[in-house]
Structures are given as structure tokens and as C-alpha cells.
Amino acid sequence: MMVDIFSSFDPFINYSYQTMSPMFWMLSFITILFIHSSFWLAPNSILWLLSMPMDIMNTQSSRTKGMNIKGFPSLIVSLFLLIISINMMGLLPYTFSISSHLIFTLVFGLPLWLALIISSITYNPKSFTASLLPSGAPDWLNPFLVLIESMSISFRPITLSFRLAANMSAGHIILGLIGIYTSSSLFISSMSFISLLSIQILYIIFEMGICLIQAYIFCLLLTLYADEHTSD
């Protein structure tokens, strides 16, 4: 039975979904092995390359007020590595792209955003309430500004989750379309097949960069949200 290209995002149609559990266990083991390799390996360029993502996100967390939240930098670094690993694994042939689903991104975006909001309200309710109203605004405009700011804060987890899911979905759809045309051109023209195959290889390299950038943007926005945490 022929299915459309969007069926690759359905775990009930995609039969490779059953193979994801062993791959996740293997990926988790390899990730833990790489992260803790500094305990038994001498410093070298490969070890520096593996630790570079952790250093980047740890540096970004230290620039915001999230550094004052206990455990927040470690959480962001772990989330950054996890999203990178899952995004990269979605590029493997015949694998189910989990990061392209909104339910996956909401699982991380919504609880972390809500935790920051609850922590800010619990720590200093007056400062949190005051942050909803910009200084210097006219009195008659204050109720509308509070409403607009509250709606803006409420939509953050939705936009945060949609951004990652939409970018990952678009990349996989384009890869699927290029793969369909590449396989079709194999029986038409060898020149067209080589050209499309080269384009697909270049786009896979480009998509690997997108995976890294989207993981960074997701965690970067969380650190910026933590920068608004009331610490006074």
C-alpha cells in the first residue's frame, strides 16, 4: 500500500519504530561513555571535541540568572546533549524521527517553563507580579499591558516546542523528497542520479548543522527564560 511522505512521521505506520528502543539504549550508553571518558583518557583533541558542547551550554547558563538556580546548568547541559543525540539519530536511514513530533518537544518545553514560573512565583511573588508591568507606562494602559505580557509568557512553551518540531519535520520531509527523486532517477539517467545523490549528501551535511543549531536554540531560549527569574 502506497502512503504519503508524511506517513514517515507516524509511529504506527513506520515499522522501524520497533527498533528504536535498542537504539536508544545503545545511544545512551555511548553518550555516557563519551561524557565520562575524561576519567580514564588523557586530554586530546577528540576529548576536547566531545566536551565542547557541554562547555558551550555551561558557559551560556553561567551568563544568566539560571546559574543561581540549583541544578539548572546541569539540567540544560544534559538536555542539550540529549536533543543533539536524538536529532542526529533521526537522520539515520529507516529510523523514526522523534524530535519532529510536537509531543516530544512539549515534554521538555512545558515542564521546564512551568518549573521556572512556579519557582519565580514561590521565591518572590511581588517581583514576579511587578515584572508583568513595564515601568513608565500610563495608568490607563496598565491592565492591557499586564494581559498582553501574561499571554506572551503563556505562549512561550508552545512557540518553543513548535520551533524545534517544525524545523526537524521540514528537514526530514525535504530529505524524503530528495530520496524519492534520487531513486526514481536511477532508472532514467545516470547523470541525474549522480547530481541528485550529490545534492542529498550535501543536504544531509546541512541538516546535521540544523540539528546542532536547533538543539542550541531550544536550550538557549530556556536559559533566557531563566534570566527573568526573580532573584531579588
N, C-alpha and C positions, 0 to 999 in steps of 0.2 A: 504494500500500500504506500502510495506517494504521500508525503507530508510536506508542509511548507517549511521555510527556513526558520521560522520562529519556534517550530517544534523542538529544536535543539535545546531550548530553554525549559522544556517540560520534563521533570524527572521521571514521570510515568511513561513517557514515550521514549525517552533516551535510555536505552538498555544498558549503557555503560555506567549508569548510576549505581548499580550493584557493586561495581569495582572501586567505588570511591572510598569506602571505609578502610580497606587495607592500605590504600594510597595515603590517606590522612595519617594513619598510624606510622607509616614509613616516613612521611614528610615531617611529622612531629619529632620522631627520633633523630632524623638527620639535622633538623633545626637545633634541637637541644645539644646535639653533639658538636655542632659548629659554635654555638654560643659559649659552651664551656670548654672549648678546645684550648683556651688560653691557660688552663691549669696544667696541661701536660705538653704543650707545644711551645717551642722557642719563638720569640717575636719574629715575624717575617712579613713579606708583602701580602701573602694570601690571608694571613690572620688579620692584618690591618684592613684589608678589603672587606672581610666578613664583619668586623666590628664597626666599620664606618657608618652603616645605617643606625646602629644604636647610639653612636656618638652624635650624629646629626640630630636625632629626635631628642636626646637628652639635653643637648645644648639649647634646642628650641624651647623645651619645657622650662629650663632654668631662666629664660628671659621673661617669663610671665609669672603671675601670682600663683599659678598652679604649682610652683616649686614649694609654696608654703602649705599645700595640701598633702597630707601624709600619704605616701604611696602613689600619688598621681604620676610623677615622672616614670616610675617603673611600669605602671599600667599603660601609659602611652607608648613607651618603647616596645613593650610586648605586643600591643595591638598593631603597631606599625609593622613589626616583623611578621605577624600573623596575616595581615592583609596582603603584604607583598607576596608571601608564600602561596596564599590561595589564589591571588591574581595570576601568578606565574603558572600555577598548576592548571588553571583554566585554559592556558594556551596549548597544553599537551593534546595531541590528537585523540579523539574518541573519549574525552573526559567531559564531565558535567560542570559547567561554569556556575559555581555557587555565588560568586561575588556579583554576578549580573542580575541577581534576584533581590527585589526590594525587601523581602522578609529577612534576608541575611544582613543587609545594611542597617535595617531598623533595629535588629537585635543588639547591635553595638551602639548606634547613634542615639536611640531613645533612652536607654537606661543611663548612659553616661551623661547625657544632657540633663536628665531629670535628677541625677545624683548631684550635679553641680548646683542646680536650682534649689534643691532641698537643703543642701549644705549651706548655701549662701543665706537662705531664709532663717535657718536654725542658728547660724553663727551671729548674724547681725540683722534682724528684721528691719530696723529703721533705715540702715544704709541701703538695703536691697530695695525698699519702697522708694527711697529718695532717688535711686538710680533710674527709676522709671520716668522721672520728670526732668527734662533738661533745664539747666539753670538759665535765668533771664527770660523765660517765656512769659507772655501776658497771662493774667489770671483767667480770663475767659477761655483761653485755649488749653489750659491745663488738663481738663477731663479728656479732651480729644487726644492730646499727646500721650497721656497715660494709657489710653486704649490702644493707640497705634503701636506704642512701644511694647505693650503686653502681647499684642498679636504678632509683632515681629519676633519676639523671643519664643513664642509658642510655635512658630513655623520653622524654627531653626532645625530641629531634628528631621523634619520632612525634607527640607532642602538639602541637608547634609547627606541623608540616605539616598535621595533621588540622584544626586550628583554622581556618586560612585556607581550606583546601579546602571544609570543611563549611559555613562561613558564606557563601562565594561560591556554592556549589551551592544552598543553601536559598533565597538571594535570587533566583537565576535560575529556580528551579522555581516560586516564587510569581509572578514576573513572567510566566512562561509560562502559568500557570493563569489569571491575570487577563486575559491577552491572548486566551485561548480563549473565556472567558465574554464578554469585550467584543465579539469578532467575532460570537459567536452572538446576542447581544442586539441587534445591528444589524438583524436581520430580525424581531425580536419587538416591541421597544418602544424608541422614540427616547429616552424618559426614562431607561430602564435603561442604554441605551448611553452617554448623557452622564454618568450617575453613575459607571459603571464606568470610563469613559475618564478622568474626573477622579481617581478612585482610583488608576488606573495611573500617571498623571502624577505624583501626589504620592508614590507608592511608588518611582518612578524617582529622584526627588529624594532620597528617603530612602536608596535603595540607593547613590547616589553618595556620601553620607556614610559608609555602611558600607564602601565601597571604600577611602576615606581612612583610616578608623579601623582596619580590618584590616591595611592596609599598615603603619600606625604601630605596632600591637601586635606584628606579626611582627618588625619591626626593634627595637622596644623590648625584647622578650624576648631577642634576641641581644645587645644591649648589657648587659642584666642578667646574662646568662651570662658575658659577658666580664668583668664586675665580680668574678667569682670566680676570675679568672686569678691564678696565683701570681706576684706581682711582687717578693717579698722573697728 
